Amino acid sequence: MKKTFVIAGAGKLGTILAQAWLDGFLPEYELIGIYGRSRENTTRLARRTGCPAYFDLHELLLYRPDYLAEAAGPECVKEIAIPFLHAGTNLLLLSIGALAAPGFYGELETAARQGNARIHLCSGAIGGFDVLRTAALMGNSSAGITSQKAAGELRHTPVYSEVLLAAKQTVFSGTAR
């Protein structure tokens, strides 16, 4: 029997996940829904994959998916992660920036234990940091990382400003924590 999963987020990352499933890269999983904020994007991606679009978190929880693949950003993680973990759904977390919120990791850990679920941190940028850590261990070296994003990708984050639509600017400089 295939394991079931839902994708939270119908933007670029959610579409990449859905396409990977459509292309047969996840043969042991059945995609049972797309959850998103944007009715237009969520409906479009759901039609493309042949599964339902969900806009109501509680309705989606009734289906008790085995996995929730989060591709919707830190704010969405704060909204959906704990209810799914409590329900026993394993979480594939792409927006690991959500873990920077004070105390939130502990809340996730507690919810996962109570629901007998697991949290999987997807490596994306984390993989890059692992390479930097390795370089630093080699001694007499320094390392850094620079990332550029389109202004729209920062919407619904604390660093977003309309000014970003007109000109590039640094919105964060510091450590990963």
N, C-alpha and C positions, 0 to 999 in steps of 0.2 A: 504494500500500500504506500502511495506517495505521501510525503509530508506536505502540508499546506503552508502557503505564505501569502502575505499581503505586502504591498508596497505603499509606504506613506510618503507622498510627494510625487507630483506628476511633472516636475520640471526636467532639467537636463539629466541629473543623476537618476531620477526615477525612470526616465525614458531609457537610459542605458541599461538599467537593471531589467526592465521589461523586455528590451530587445535581446538581451543575453538569454532570457528564458525562451523567447520566441525562436531564437536561433538554435535552441537545443542544448545550451551549455549547462542547464540545470534539469536533467532528465528525471531525477528522483524527487522533484518538487512540482506541486500543482499551484499555480497562481490563482487565488480565489477572490482577489479584489484589489482595487486601487483606492487609496484614501487621500484626499487632498483638499486644500482651501479653495483653489481656483476651479469653479464648476467647469469652465471651458476646457482647461488642460486635463483635468481629471477625467471628464467624460470622453475626451478624445483618446487618451491613453487606454482607458477601459475598453472602448470600442476596438481599438487596435489589437488589444490582447484577447478580446472575447470574454472578458470577465466584468463583473459589476463595478460601478463607481460608487463610492461611499463618501458621504459628507457628515454622517452622524457616527461619532465614535462608539456610542453605546450599541448601535445596530451592528456595527462591525464586530464588536466584542462577542456578540451572540454566536458567531461562527467559530470562535475559539481556534484561530489559526495556530499552527505549530511555531511559525516564525513571523516576525514583523521586520521587514527590511526598511529602515528609516532612511529617507533621502530628502528630507524636507527642511532641515535647518534646526538650530538649537531651540528656538521658540516652540517648534512643533514637538521636539523631544520632551520638553517640559510638560506639554499638554497630554501626550499619549503614552509615554514610556511606562509610567507607574501603573496605570490601569491594566495595560497589557501584561506587564510582569506579574501583577497580582493574579491575573487570570491564567497564568501558567504559559504564556506565550514568550518564547525566546526572542531576544532583541538583537538585531544586527544594527549596530550604531555607526553611521557614517559621520554624523555631525558631533564629533567628539568635543567640540568647543563647548557644548552644553555642560560638560563635566567641570568646567571652570567655575560655574556658579557655586558659591559657598554652600556646603552641606548637601548639594544635589547628588553627588556620587553615593553618599551614605544612604540617602533615601532610595536610590535605585537598587543598591545592594540589599537593603532590607526588603524591598518589594520583591526582588528576585528570589530571595530565600523563602519568603512567605508563599510565593506562587510556585516554588520549585522550578524556576526558570533560570536561564543563563543569559548573560549579556556578552555579546561578541563585539569587540572594538575592531572595526575594519581599518586596514593599515594605511591607505592613501598617504596623507601627509606624515603619518607616524613613521612609515617606512623611511622617508627622507630624514627624519630626526634620528632614526637608528643609524643611518649612514654617517650623519654628523657626529653622533656620539662616538662611533668607532674611530673616526678621524681624530677626534680630540684625545682618545686614549693612546693614540700613536705618539703623543708627546710633541712638544714644540710646534704646535699647529693651532690654528683657530679656524672656526667655521661659522657660517651663518646661512640663513635662508631668506630669500625674498620671494614674495608671492604677489601677483597682480590679479585683481578681479574686476569684472565689469561692475559699474555702480549698481545695476539692478540686482546683482547677486548678493548685495549687502542689505537690501531691503529687509525689514523686520529684524535687524540686528541693532545693537546699541551704537555702532559706529556710523550708521547710515545718515546721510545728510543730502539734501537737494543739491548742494554745492558740488557733490561728486559727479553729477550729471554733466556739468560744464567743464570740469578740469580734473586732471589726475592730482591726487594728493595722498600723503601718507596718513592712514587712519589708525595705525598701530605700530609701535616699535617696542620690543621688549622680549621677555622670555615666554616660552610656551605656556607656563602656568599663568 
